[in-house]
């Protein structure tokens, strides 16, 4: 039976996964959202009570500048105050008129504020809004007084039109290299490492975006990618053939050619787990021969 592949939001695919066994509910999901205990309980109520979970790897969002920039680090609050269309002042809001980083914070250099961010419909933009802009305005008293979550979020993530450009990911590195000095761009850690030192990542909140800080979980702007699969479907009317196929995909997911350094997930730009964590995952699942299961999905 050929694979049927669909896409959806990180939370949406998990909700569909938990709807039950068989039917249109997916047997396997790839998502950047961890399945919480409450969702595991909901799955179990619907007969999805044998779930395998594999961590495939991690990715990180980086605020990068050219190597000749005077900027070395920012906080999410500084980024919010530099990019927001409206900024707090004396209990209210005013249009953002800051031109220099030093106007945001005297400790920052007297350099022009210029920023490249992902386009509105890009998944990277959603991550940037949630992790950086919302994080930067979370403790602003004027924001906390706004009734309605959508209004609060809108006030936090609506950027100014000047000094901010929307750049697709495929063009982000080239655009940043050609941009004026001190322009800050949002790129992935994989793109940063591939720049050959021409770009450097800014420390955010004092933590630099590096391989070790991402793997160890100390860099806050990283995403973890998970595979969840339904095992034991034969107990709920499924077939043994499907159970075997799912087991093969799970086994494929923990093998070094998939999740190790130089494996498929690394080629997609994800950072592999540590050697010890990968070994721990392999110890949980019996590794079987690769039968082109997960590989075709990851390629898609």
N, C-alpha and C positions, 0 to 999 in steps of 0.2 A: 504494500500500500504506500503510495507516495506521500511525502510530508506535505501538510497543508500549513502554510505559514501566514500569520496575520500580525498586525502591529497595533499598538494602543499605548495609552499612558502607563507609567510604571505602576500606579495604584490600580488602574482599571484592569490590567491583565491579571493581577493577583485576585481581584474580586471575581473575575470570570473563572479563574482557576479553582476557586473555592465553591463554585456553584454546584458541583457534584461530579460524579464519574460518568463518562460517556456523554452522548449528545454533542452539543456544540462547545462544551467546556473544554479548554485546552488541557492536554496531558502534560505538557512541559512549557514553562515560561522562562524567559530571560528578562531580568528586570534590574533596575538600579535601586529598588526599594526593598528593604529588609522586611520579611514577614514577621510581624509582631505576634506576641502570644495570643492577643485577642482574635487575630485573623486565623491563627492555627485552630483555635477553639471553634470558630465559625466554620472552617473547613471540615472539622471532625463532625459537626452536627449534620453536614450534608454528605457524609460518607467518605470524605477525603481524609483518611486517618493514617495513611502510610506515605508520608512526604519525605522525599530526599532533598536536601539543600546543599548546594555546592557553591563556594565562592570562587568565581572565575578570575577575578583580578580587580585592580583599582585604577581609576583615572583621577587626574587632578586639574583643576582650573587654576591658571597662573596669570597674575598681573605682571606683564613683562615690559621691559624697555630696552632700547639699544644699549650696548655695552659702554657707550660714551656718555650715558645719562648721569645727571647729578642726583637723581632719585635712587634711593636704596631701599626704602620701605614705606609702607602706608598702613593705616588702620582702616577698618571698614567704615568708621565714623567719618574719617577724612575723605574717603571716596564718596560717601553719600553727600557730604556737604559740598563737594566739588561738582558732582554730576546732577543732583536733584534740580528739577525746574524751580521748585519752591523750597526755600529753606527757612527754618524757624528763627524768629527774632522777636524778642519782647512779648512773648505770649501769643504771637500770631505767626503768619507766614509772609514772606516777601519773595519776589522773583530773584533768582540767583544771578548776581552780577560779578562774582569773583572771577578774576582773570589769571592771577598768579597763585601757585601753590602756597606761597607764604601768606596769602590772605586767609587761607583755610587754617593754617597753623604756622606761627612764627618760626617753628623749628624746621619747616620745610624750605627748600630753596626758592629763590625768587625766579621761578621759571614758569612759562605759560602752561596753563591747564589745557591739555589735549588728550582725548581718550578715544580709543576704538573699542566698541562693544559689539557682540553678536546681534544679528537682525532680530526683529521682534518674534518671528515665528520659529526661530532656531532654538533647539533644546538647550544650547549653551546660554542663551539669554535668560531662560527660566531659571537656570542654576545661578547665574550671576545676580539676577534680581533677588532670589531667595536667600542666597548665602551672604552676599555683600551688601546690596542696597537695603534690604529689609533688616539685615543684621546691624547696619550702621544707623538706622533710624529707630530701632526698637525701643531705646530708652529715652527718646525725645519726648518731653512732657506734652507738647502740643499734639503729637501723634497719638499718644495714649488717651487723649481726651476726645478723639474722633470716634463717634459711634458707628459701628458697622465695619466688619473686617475688610470688605472690598474697598471701602473708601480709605481705610488706613493704608492698605497695601498700595493702592493707586497713588496716594500721596508720596509714599516712599520710593516707588520704582519709576515714576514718570520722569524721564531725563530732560534736561535742557536741550534746546535744538542747536545752539551754537556750542562749539568746542567739543562736540561729541559726534562721532561718525559711526554708522552701522556697517560692519565689514563681515562678509561671510567667512566661515572658517577656512575654506580653501584658499582665500586670498589674505588671511590675517597676517601671516608671517611676512609675506612680501610687502604688504601695505605698511606694516610697522617698520620694516627696514628702510623704506623710502620716506617715512613720515618725518616731520621736524623732530629735532632732538628733544628728549624728555616726554614724547608722546607715550602714553601707557596703553597697551593693548591686552585684550583678554584672549589667551591662547591655551592650549593644553600643555601639560608637562612633556608629552611626547614631542610636540612641535618645538618646544623650547630646547630639548636635548638634541634635536636634529638641526638646530640652527648653527651648530658648530662654534658656539661662544659668541656669536654676533648679537644674540639677545641674552639678557639675564632676567631672572625672576625676582620680583620685589618680595621682601619679607612682608608678610601680612600679620599684623599683631605681634611682630617680633619673631615669627617662625618662617624660615625660608622654605620655598617649595623645592624640595630635593627628594631623590628616590627614597632615602631612609626615612624622612619625616612622613612621607606618604604611606610607606609600608607599615611603619610603626603606629600610624594613626594620630600623630601629633600635629600634622598639618590639617587644619579644619576644612579646607576647601577641596576635599577629595570625595569621590563617589565610589562605592563598592558595587560590583556587578555580580548578581546571583543567578543561579539556575535552580529552579524548583521543579520536581517531577513527581508524578503520582505513581507509587509502587503498589503492588498487591491489588490490582484492579480485578483480578479473577475472583476475589472474595466478594465483589459487588456486581457480578454479572459480566465482567470483562473476559477477555481471552488470555490464555497463557502466552500466545504469540505476542500480544501487545506488551505483556509484562516483561518478556524477554527482550523485546526491542527497546523498551524504556531502560531496562537495566544496562543494556549495551551503551546507550547514550550517556547514562550516568558514569559508567566506567570510562568512557571516552573523555568525559569532562574533567577527570582527575589525573589523566595521564600527562606526562611531561611534554609530549608533542603538542598538547593543547594548552596547558596552563603554565608550563615552565618557561624559563628564559629562552627566547627564540621561538617559542611556540605560537600557535595561532592567535591567542589573545594578545600576545605581545606585538604581533604583526598588525593587529587592529589598533594599537596605541595604548593598550592597558598595561599596567605594571603588575607583574606576577607577585603572588604572596611570597613570604619568606620560605626558605628550604624546609624549615621545621613545620610550618603551617601546611605546605603542600603535602609533606609526608604524612601529617596527621589526617588529612582528608583521604589520602590513598588507603590509609589503614582502616578507614570506616567502610569503604566500598571495595568489593572484589573486582580487580581489573580483569576485563576480558579482552578478547581480540577486537581491534577497531573494525567496525563494519560501516564506515561512512555515515554515521548518524549525526552527531552534533556538528561535525565539520561542515556539512552542507548548510545547516542553519546559521552557523557563525559567519560563513561566507556570504550568505544572504544578508 
